Amino acid sequence: MLEEMETKDKLLRELVIRSSFKKKQLDYLLVRCLTDKDLKLSDKIKASFTKPLTKPAFVITEGRGRNKIIRAIYTLLVAQYLGLIPFNSLNSLGKVSEILANAHNKELSKGELEMILLTLEQFSKRILLR
């Protein structure tokens, strides 16, 4: 599922590269989130474009992906709590989120893609620089 999405969305491909996710984790999270809730687990596994895993392996991999999201949130919160990043720095996360929402599912020119990635890079560096 992720592989097909990445071929159509250059921004997604770049974001995945810069993330800490393994592609399988994202793939299985997508399968879980984007398929019919009433679909059997075995059918959800078949919906994945990566080599299918056994049911337990699918559940473990998907769980690790969920835990990675939770840990990423806590990582930011701990860093802010300890003063490693300024207390108001996460406010601009909403602006970055808005940029991503506006770019979602749009055909971006090379220049637009580079501008968005530069903005994300600047945001990431700005919250660390004190």
Residue pairs with C-beta under 8 A, 6 or more apart in sequence:
1 27
1 30
1 31
1 34
1 47
1 48
1 49
2 16
2 23
2 26
2 27
2 30
2 49
2 50
3 23
3 27
3 49
3 50
4 49
5 12
5 30
6 12
6 13
6 16
9 105
10 108
10 113
11 100
11 103
11 108
11 113
11 116
11 117
14 113
14 117
15 120
16 23
16 26
18 120
19 26
20 68
20 72
21 65
21 68
22 65
23 50
24 50
24 61
25 61
25 62
25 64
25 65
25 68
26 65
27 48
27 49
27 50
28 48
28 58
28 61
28 62
28 65
29 62
29 65
29 66
31 44
31 45
31 47
31 48
31 62
32 44
32 62
35 43
35 44
35 47
39 47
41 55
41 58
41 59
42 55
44 58
45 52
45 53
45 55
45 58
46 52
48 58
52 58
53 61
76 85
76 90
79 85
80 86
80 87
80 89
80 90
84 128
85 127
85 128
85 130
86 127
86 130
89 126
89 127
90 127
92 123
92 126
92 127
93 123
96 119
96 120
96 123
99 116
99 119
99 120
100 116
103 112
103 116
108 116
